[in-house]
Amino acid sequence: MTAVGPASALGWTPDLCAPARFLGASCDRCVTACPRGALTRVSGGIAAGAGDCDGCGLCVPACPTGALEVSALPRASLVAKLTAAASGRAAVIRCERAAASRSAVGVPCVGLLDETTLVEPLLRREATGVTLRTGDCTGCPRGAALARALPRILRAAGGILTSTGRLAELIRVEVGADPEAGQVDVGRRGLFRALLGGLSGAAESPHPGRVPSRRERLLELLRSSSPDLGPATLDALPATQPEIGVGCWGCTVCEHTCPTRAIRRTETPLDVVIEIDPDLCVACGACAEACGPQAIAYQTLPAVRRPIEAGMREAARLTLRACSQCAEAFAGLDGDAACPGCRRRVAVTSSGG
């Protein structure tokens, strides 16, 4: 990981960042998640102004690929601390405003935990539950941002647990300094009114040798901790996946742009095959934005539970052939007689351009 900015408390993996892989990517989820406005989009990725980032970590789960970490508390270290603190009991995580506890793992803000980190000690059966303990968020400058972020994280974590036959209620939130006060179940709507005391603006946001994406870690965790999972379902996966359509000319842009390795291009003497692994796709949109002929569109999947199926699936097969107009070799879908260059020339001529 590299540092984000000269004095930032964040570590950043450019290889997992969509804007770092494609300059035209519109993703700015980490920027909008930051309660201090410390992060900005720059050419080639993101940056933090000197002294602006305080390491709260709210940007960490906002990144769909897992490109960010709090430098002082990397994910592997956090999971190890949770496991050690739980010792077969419930793991307790407290923010810096909550009452001190010898058995609790301290973090700047509970909003830095992503769904995979929350469920890992439970799926590995190293903890009987996970409790997020907050202080009084009403006067905290991170409070409103936390109330926007935490519902999504808890919903995703609850979906993961439910899909593996465990109870979503294994994760709970305790609000306030008193550990016995303000206990709130994951699914209860009043949680964030309790967190913010009715503060306006607390609505959900609509929004070998390499670092694996957060989705890769989750899938590996599910398969290793639940060997009987088989085609079990996972509610937390996005309900969209990219589709390759008319216009694709078999280039490598989408494969190189995808930060989660959900797209793979292979070439034989006869054809070019584009494959997609829907389980690795986090619907960041970078591939569609980078596609020159705009041949990629996101398909909305039915709002039903769907199976986890390891491996790539063929999305498009383009046959290598000679262009009917210029005789140059190109890869095209069935029905494409002319190469992309000749098709563009015909289109421009037809439009009078």
N, C-alpha and C positions, 0 to 999 in steps of 0.2 A: 504493500500500500504506500501511496505517497500522501503528503500533507496537502490539505486544501487551504491554500493561502499561507503566508509567512508566519502567522501566529495563531493558526487555527488548532482547535482541539480535535479535529476530525482527521481520520484516515480515509483515503479515497482510492478505489481500484478503477482506473480509467477503462480497463478492458470490459468492465461490467456496466459502464455508463453509456447510455444511448447517445447523448450529445457528444461524448468523446469519440465514439465510433462513427458518427455521422453528424457533420456540422449543422445540417438543416433540421435535426431532430427537435421537436417542439417540447419535449418532456422538461418540465420544471417543477416536479412534485416536491423535491427537496427544498427548492427556493420558497415555494408557497407554504411549506410546513414550518419553516423557521420562525419562531415568535419574535426574534430580534431583527429580522431582515438582514441577517449577516451574510447570507449566500446570494450570489448573483450568477447568472449565466454569462459565460465568456466564450470566446472562440476556442473550441476544443474541449469544453467541459464546464466546470463550475469553479468558483473562487470565493474565498471569504476575506473580508477586509481585516486588516491587522487589529486584533483586540476585540473584534465584534462577536466572534463565536465564543460562547461560554461553555460549550460541551454538553448541553442539555440532552442532545441525542434525538430530538423529535424528528429530525430529518432522516434518521436511520431506517425506521420501518416505512417511511413514506416512499423510499426508493423501491420500486417493484423488483429490482434485480439483486439488491443487496450490495450496492457499490460503496456504501458508506459505513463507517464504524467510528465509535468514540475511541480515540487513540489510547486513552488511559484505561479503557474497559472494553477490549476487543471481544467479539462474540465467544470465541473459544474459552477465554478466561472467565467470562460471565457464566457460561454453562457450567464450568468446573466449580465456580464458587457456589452456584445454586445446588449442585449435586452434593458438595461437601456440607453445606449448611443444612440440607434436608435430612441426610442420613436416614432415609426411609420414612421420614415424616413429611409434613407439608413444608414447602420452601416458601420463605417470606422475603419479599423484595420491598424495600422502603425507599421513598424519595428523601431528599436532603431536608425537607421540611417536616417529615414525620418523626415521631418519638424514637429515640435511639433504642436499639435492641441488639443484644449480643448475638442472637441467632439469625438476625435479618441481614440480607445482602444489601448494602447501600448503593444507590445509583443517584445521579443528579435528578432524574425525572423518570417515573415509571413508563412514560411514553417512549422511551428509547428501545423498549423490548418489542421485537417483531413476533409474529405468531409462531414461527418455527422455534424460536428460543423459548417461548412460553410453554410449548407442549413437549419439548424434548425430554425434560426430566420425568414427565408423566408417561410418555410413550415407552421410555426405557425402564419404567417402573422404579426409578430412583427416588421418587417423591410421591406422596399420597395426594398432594394438592399443591396449588400455587396461589399465594395470596399477595396481591399488590396493595401496599399500604401507603396512602398519601397523607400529606399534611393538609392544612387549610389552603385550598387552591384559589380561594376568592381573591386574595391579595397577591397571588403569584403572577408574575408577568408571563409565565408559561401556561397559565390556567386555561385560557380560551383555546389555545392551540392544542392542548391536551384533550379538551372536550371534543374537539373536532376529530382528533386522530384515534382516540382510544376505542370508540365504538367499532370501527372497522377492524382493529386489531383483535378485539375480543370476539367479534363475530366470526372472523376467520379462524381463530384458535378454537372456538366452540364448534365450528363446522368440522375441523380436523378431528377433534376428540369424538364427536358424534359419529363420524364416518368410520371410526375404528372401534365402535362399540363402547366408548367411554362416555362419561357424563360431562357436559359442558360446565356444570356447576363445580367441577374440580378446580376451576379458576374463579377466584372471587376478588372483590375490591373492598378494602376497609378504608373509610373516609374519616379523617381527623386524627388527632394525636392519641386518642384512647383506642387501643387495639380492639376493644370489645364494642366500640360504637360505630354506627354507620355501615354495618356489613351489608353488602349489596350483591345479589346474584348477577351473573353475567347477562342474563336476558332481561333484566328489569329496566324499564324505560326511565325510571326516576334517577338512575345513577348519576347522570351528568348535571341534573338540576341540583343534586346533593353536592357534587364536586364544586360547582360554581355558584351555588346559592342563588340561582335564577338569573345569572349574568346573561345579557343578551348576546347574540352572536355565537351561541354554543351549538348550533345546528351541525349535523354531519357534513363533512366535506364531500362534494360529489366525486369529489374526485377519488493428467500427470504433469504439474508444473504451473498450474494456473489456479486462481481462486474460483471455486464453484459458485454459481448463483444461489440465491436464497431458495429458489424453487428446486434446484438440484439437491440441496441439502435436505429439504423437506421430503422429497421423494425417496432419497436414500434412507432417511430416518424412518419413514413409513415401512419401507421394504425390510429394513434390518430389524426393526423393533416389533413388527407384526408379520412374522413369516407366513401366517395363515391368511394374510390380507387378500391374496389372489386378486380377483377383479373387484375388490371392495371399492366403495365410492368415497369421493372427497368433495365436500360442498365448497371448500375454499378456493378451488380452481376457478379462474375467470370463465365467464360464459361466452367467450369469443375466441376465435382462432382465425389466422390469415388464410385466405383462399387465393390461389394463383389463377388468373383469368386470361382472357384474350389480350394479346399484346406482349406477353412475356417473350423475351428473346434469349432466355437461358444464360444471362450474364451472372456474375458472382456477387453483385451488390447486396442483395438481400441476405445472403449467407454471411458476408463480412460485416454487415451492419448489425445483425441480431446479437444482442449482448448475452443472451442465455443459451446460445447454440441450439435454438429450436428449429433452425432451417439448415438443410444440408443439400449441396449440389454435387452430383457425381456425373462424370462424362465417360461414355464408351465410344468405340469407333462408329456407332450407329445413332446414338441419341444422348440427350442430356436429361437427367432426372432431378426434379426438385422434390425433396422430402421435408415434411414438417412433423415435429413431435408436439401435439397439442398440450401435453402435460408440462412441457418446458416453456411454452409460450405464456408470457405475463401480460400480453396485450399492450405493450408499450407504444406500438405504432411506428417504431423507427423504420421497419422494413418497408411499410407502405409509403412513408414519406420519402424514402431514398430511391424508390423504384422509378426509373426514368420514364418508362412507358405507362406508368400508373396501372400496372397489371395486378396489383395486390389489393384486395379488399378484405375487411374483417367480417366474418360471418358470425352472427349472433346465434348461439346455441340455445336450444330449449332450456327453460329454467327448471331443469330436473337434475337429479343426482346422476352423475355419469361415472363410468369406470376409469380407474387408473390403468393404463396399458403402456408398459415400457416399450420404447422403440419408435423409430420414424415410420411415417406413413406417406406413401406416394401422393403428392399433391398435383404434379404436372409431369408429363413426359413429352419432350420436344425432340422431333426427329431431325437429324442432321441431313441437309439437302442442299441442292444448288438453287440459287435464286432464279426465278423464271425470267427476270429482266436483266440482271447484271451478271448472272452466272456465278456470283461469289457464294461460298459455302456459308450457311447459317443454320441455327437451330430454331425450329418453329413448331407450333402446335398443329394438329391436323387441320387442314384447310388453309394454312399459310403458304402460299406459293411464292410470294416475294419476300425479300429480306426487310428488316425494319427500316433501313435507309431508303429503299425504293418505295416502301409504303408511305413514308413521310413525304417523299417528293411528290407522289401522286396526290396525297392529301392536300399539300400546299398548292399544287397546280389547280386542283378541283375547287379550292376555296378562293382562287384568284389572288393568292398572296405572292 
